[in-house]
Every structure is written in C-alpha cells, then in structure tokens.
C-alpha cells in the first residue's frame, strides 16, 4: 500500500503544478501607469516633414474659406533670390495680404519643368523662353533689364569696345591697351566676386561659357571698386549700371558703339544686358494673375529699380 500512497501523492502534486502553469498569470511589481513598450496603432505614426516644405491646402478648401492664405510657390535662381529680397516685403503684405510665398531655389530648367507639371505657380527667370516652352503653355512678363557697364577714368584714350573684346579681356586673352589702339599699358580689370548673383547672371547671359582669368581683380563691393579705379588710370571696372556712383573723373565706355543710355537699353540696342521676367502658366488662376499684376505694377517696379532698368 505504500507504493499506492506515494503514487497518489505524486499525482496530486503534478496536477497542482499543471493547474498553476496553465491557468494562473505571473504577478509582477507595478511599473507605473503605462507599460514601458506600449503598443502603438499604425494610424498614430506621423512621418517627419522637412522644415522647408509648406503643405498646400486643396483648391476646394481655399475656395470655401475666404480668409485662408493662398500659397504661391515661386522658384528662382540666386539672382531671383536677390530680387525677391527687394520686393517680397511689406509692400507685398499690403497689396496681397492673403498671399503666402514659398520661395524655392532652382535653376532655369527645373523652374520651367515645375511650372509645366503644375508643381510651381511662378518663376523668376533670366533666360528667355524658347518657342517650345511657349507651346507647352508658359508665358513671360518682363520685369526689367540687368545692365552692366564698363567704367574707365575720364582721360582714358579708349571710348568704345566690342563685346567680344571685353570677353577676351575678362578671359585674360586681351591684356594690353595697345591691342585696342591705345598706349602699350597693361589692362587692370576690376569685377565683382565670381559668386555674386548679379555677376553670375551677367556672365551666363552675355558671355556664356567664359570664365574670368585669375589675374582679374575681384571685389565684394561696387563702391570700393570705383574708389580703386580712381587710382588706376589703366583700369576698367565692369559693374551693374544701377550701382555706379556718379563721378566727374570717370566715364562709361560704349559697347559695340552703343552708349548705355536708358533709351538704348529699353530699345534692346545696348548689348550688355540680361532681361529678367516672371514666368507663369497661360492658364494660371486668378490668384497667380494678381501676383503677376503686383510684380509688374508701380510698387514692385519702384523696388526693382534699385537693381534693374525696369520695363514700362
């Protein structure tokens, strides 16, 4: 009987152990109000959005909520950014209080593709539209001309220079004034820094594919350039027309026999110029057309006139 009692006792103990394993949950100490690794539902995950991206509301939402701001995506190169600093300020807020500008840095081709695919509303461009761009529904509205001039001392013997000769001068191929019929003195060429947005635009527009030689002296400020030029009788400073400070001891050279007067610029006869335009789609909505009207109106023209010879 001892073996039967032992067997019964073993079975009872085994049954109790099985019951505890299957039906009883282990008890842990409290970890606080929430578990350390709380499960998160899929809809609770929010993807990170880059800081510069502004979410554009649907057109229907804009139409229903008259007080909402209209987001206008405007693309430009470095020169366009420089212009935008002149005009997208308090004046815009007063004229178009419901417009919000998302300014994006792009090159010319990227801007046109963005407009064609309706990823942009407008672009500031310094390259004329091609026929194929117009066929794809783009139109340009002129803002003005970026004009560069060649400044020399008043007593300098040279009065006119060809555009190609000026390019050779910048490139270091034309190095002495006697190559232009003057005295055999070395040419001292003064220009803006290579990364200056106005200078880059002029080089790309007037001398495509050319680079300034290392011997050309660079400046960050046009006024300093003119001061240095006053001490350089053999020097020539190439700079924006709007930055020239009147000086009775200095004068402007003719380019291709054309003097850089306002009339010659407006009639497109003066060659050292780059036209700046606002490009939009032909089927642009009324909010974009209002922006075009502002950019080509008197208030913006007055602001742009510090940089451009503006269109009338």
C-alpha positions in Angstrom: 0.0 0.0 0.0 3.0 2.3 0.5 3.6 2.4 -3.3 -0.1 3.3 -3.9 0.1 6.2 -1.4 3.2 7.5 -2.9 1.7 7.3 -6.4 -1.4 9.2 -5.3 0.7 11.9 -3.6 2.8 12.4 -6.8 -0.3 12.7 -9.0 -1.8 15.3 -6.8 1.4 17.4 -6.8 1.7 17.1 -10.6 -1.9 18.2 -11.0 -1.5 21.3 -8.9 1.7 22.2 -10.8 -0.1 21.8 -14.2 -3.0 24.0 -13.0 -0.7 26.8 -11.9 1.2 26.6 -15.2 -2.0 26.8 -17.4 -4.4 29.0 -15.6 -2.5 31.4 -13.5 -0.7 34.5 -14.8 2.5 35.5 -13.1 2.3 38.7 -11.0 5.0 41.4 -11.5 5.6 44.5 -9.5 3.9 47.7 -10.7 5.8 49.6 -13.5 3.7 52.8 -13.4 0.5 53.9 -15.3 1.7 52.6 -18.7 3.9 49.8 -19.8 7.5 50.6 -20.9 6.9 49.4 -24.5 3.3 50.3 -25.1 1.9 49.2 -28.5 1.1 52.0 -31.0 -1.6 51.7 -33.6 -0.5 52.3 -37.2 -2.5 55.5 -37.6 -0.7 57.0 -34.6 2.7 57.2 -36.5 3.3 60.6 -38.0 6.1 60.8 -40.7 8.6 63.6 -40.4 8.2 66.5 -42.8 11.2 68.6 -43.9 11.1 72.1 -42.3 11.1 74.0 -45.6 8.1 72.1 -47.0 4.8 74.0 -46.7 1.7 71.8 -47.1 -0.5 73.3 -49.8 -4.3 73.1 -49.0 -6.6 71.7 -51.6 -8.2 74.2 -54.0 -11.7 73.4 -52.6 -10.6 74.3 -49.1 -9.2 77.7 -50.4 -12.4 78.5 -52.1 -14.6 77.6 -49.1 -12.5 79.6 -46.6 -12.1 83.1 -47.9 -9.9 84.1 -45.0 -7.2 81.4 -45.7 -3.9 82.5 -47.3 -3.1 81.5 -50.9 0.2 79.6 -51.1 2.1 80.6 -54.2 5.2 78.5 -54.9 7.8 80.8 -56.5 11.1 79.5 -58.0 14.2 81.5 -58.8 18.0 81.2 -59.1 20.4 83.2 -56.9 19.7 86.4 -58.8 16.0 85.9 -58.4 16.5 85.5 -54.7 18.4 88.8 -54.7 15.4 90.4 -56.4 12.9 88.8 -54.1 14.6 90.5 -51.2 13.8 93.8 -52.8 10.1 93.3 -53.5 8.7 90.5 -51.3 8.4 92.6 -48.1 6.0 94.9 -46.5 4.7 96.1 -49.9 3.6 92.6 -50.8 1.8 92.2 -47.5 -0.1 95.4 -48.1 -1.0 94.7 -51.7 -1.7 91.0 -51.4 -2.4 90.2 -47.8 -3.8 86.8 -48.5 -0.8 85.5 -50.5 1.9 83.4 -48.8 5.1 83.0 -50.8 7.0 79.7 -50.8 10.3 80.8 -52.3 12.3 77.9 -53.7 15.9 77.9 -55.2 16.0 76.3 -58.6 17.9 76.6 -61.9 16.1 77.7 -65.1 15.3 74.2 -66.4 14.0 73.0 -63.1 11.8 76.1 -62.8 10.2 75.5 -66.2 9.6 71.8 -65.5 8.0 72.7 -62.2 5.6 75.2 -64.0 4.8 72.7 -66.8 3.9 70.0 -64.2 1.9 72.4 -62.0 4.4 72.0 -59.1 5.0 75.8 -59.1 2.8 78.8 -59.7 5.5 81.2 -60.9 9.3 81.6 -61.5 11.7 84.5 -61.9 13.8 83.8 -64.9 16.8 85.4 -66.6 16.8 83.2 -69.7 14.2 83.9 -72.5 11.5 81.4 -73.1 12.0 79.2 -76.1 9.3 78.5 -78.7 8.8 75.0 -77.3 8.3 76.5 -73.8 5.5 78.7 -75.1 3.9 75.8 -76.9 3.8 74.0 -73.5 1.6 76.8 -72.1 4.2 79.2 -70.4 4.1 83.0 -70.7 6.6 85.5 -69.5 6.0 89.0 -68.1 9.1 91.3 -68.3 10.3 92.8 -65.0 13.3 94.8 -66.3 16.9 94.6 -67.6 20.0 93.9 -65.6 22.5 96.2 -67.3 26.3 96.1 -66.9 28.7 98.8 -67.9 32.5 99.3 -68.4 33.8 102.2 -66.4 37.2 103.9 -67.1 38.9 107.1 -66.0 37.8 110.3 -67.7 41.1 110.8 -69.6 41.3 107.2 -70.9 42.1 107.1 -74.7 39.6 104.3 -75.4 35.9 105.3 -76.0 34.4 102.1 -77.3 35.0 98.4 -77.1 33.4 95.4 -78.7 31.5 92.8 -76.6 33.8 90.1 -77.8 36.9 92.2 -76.9 35.5 92.7 -73.4 35.1 88.9 -73.1 38.7 88.4 -74.2 39.8 91.0 -71.6 37.9 89.1 -68.8 39.3 85.8 -70.0 42.9 87.1 -70.0 43.4 86.9 -73.7 43.4 90.7 -74.2 46.0 92.1 -71.8 47.2 95.5 -73.1 45.5 98.6 -74.3 47.7 98.9 -77.4 45.7 95.9 -78.7 42.8 98.4 -78.8 44.8 101.2 -80.4 45.9 102.9 -77.1 49.2 103.2 -75.3 51.0 99.8 -74.5 50.0 99.6 -70.9 48.7 96.6 -69.1 44.9 96.4 -68.6 43.8 96.2 -65.0 40.3 94.6 -65.0 38.1 95.0 -61.9 35.0 92.9 -61.4 32.6 91.5 -58.7 33.3 88.2 -57.0 32.6 85.1 -59.0 29.7 84.0 -56.7 28.0 87.4 -56.7 24.4 86.7 -58.1 24.4 89.8 -60.3 27.8 89.0 -61.8 27.0 85.3 -62.3 23.8 86.4 -64.2 25.7 88.8 -66.4 28.4 86.2 -67.3 25.9 83.5 -68.1 23.7 85.8 -70.1 26.3 87.9 -72.0 29.4 85.7 -72.0 28.1 82.0 -71.8 30.9 79.5 -71.4 33.5 82.1 -70.5 35.3 82.4 -67.1 37.3 85.3 -65.6 41.1 84.9 -65.5 42.9 84.6 -62.2 44.6 87.9 -63.0 41.2 89.8 -62.9 40.8 91.6 -59.6 37.6 90.7 -57.7 35.6 92.9 -55.3 32.7 92.4 -53.0 31.5 96.0 -53.2 31.0 98.2 -56.2 31.7 101.4 -54.4 35.1 100.1 -53.3 35.7 99.1 -56.9 35.1 102.6 -58.1 37.4 104.0 -55.4 40.2 101.7 -56.5 39.5 102.5 -60.2 40.1 106.2 -59.4 43.7 105.3 -58.6 44.1 103.0 -61.7 44.4 105.1 -64.8 44.8 101.9 -66.9 41.9 100.1 -65.2 38.4 99.2 -66.3 35.6 98.3 -63.9 32.8 96.1 -65.1 29.8 96.6 -62.8 26.0 97.0 -62.7 24.7 100.3 -64.1 22.5 100.8 -61.1 25.5 100.6 -58.8 27.6 103.2 -60.5 28.2 106.2 -58.3 28.4 109.5 -60.3 32.0 110.6 -60.5 33.2 113.5 -62.6 36.6 111.8 -63.0 35.1 108.6 -64.6 33.0 107.8 -67.6 31.3 104.8 -69.3 32.6 103.0 -72.4 30.4 102.4 -75.4 29.9 98.7 -76.1 29.6 97.8 -79.8 29.4 101.5 -80.4 26.3 101.9 -78.2 26.2 104.1 -75.1 24.3 102.6 -72.2 21.6 105.2 -72.0 18.1 104.2 -70.7 16.7 104.6 -74.2 19.3 102.2 -75.7 18.6 99.7 -73.0 14.8 99.9 -73.4 15.1 99.5 -77.2 17.4 96.5 -76.8 20.2 98.1 -78.7 22.7 98.1 -75.8 24.2 94.6 -75.7 25.5 94.2 -72.1 22.1 93.4 -70.5 20.1 90.5 -69.3 16.3 90.5 -69.3 14.5 89.4 -66.1 10.9 88.0 -66.4 8.2 86.5 -64.3 7.1 83.2 -65.9 3.7 81.6 -65.2 1.3 79.2 -66.9 -1.1 80.5 -69.5 -4.0 79.0 -67.6 -2.9 80.4 -64.2 -5.7 81.0 -61.7 -6.8 84.5 -60.7 -4.6 84.4 -57.5 -1.5 84.0 -59.6 -2.6 86.7 -62.1 -3.0 89.1 -59.1 0.6 88.3 -58.2 1.7 89.0 -61.8 -0.1 92.3 -61.6 1.6 93.2 -58.4 5.1 92.2 -59.7 4.7 94.3 -62.9 2.9 97.2 -61.2 4.2 100.5 -59.9 5.0 99.4 -56.3 7.2 96.5 -57.3 8.8 98.5 -60.2 9.9 101.1 -57.7 11.5 98.5 -55.6 13.1 96.7 -58.6 14.5 100.0 -59.9 17.4 99.8 -57.5 18.7 96.8 -59.4 17.0 96.7 -62.8 16.3 99.2 -65.6 12.5 98.5 -65.3 10.1 98.0 -68.2 7.4 100.4 -68.9 
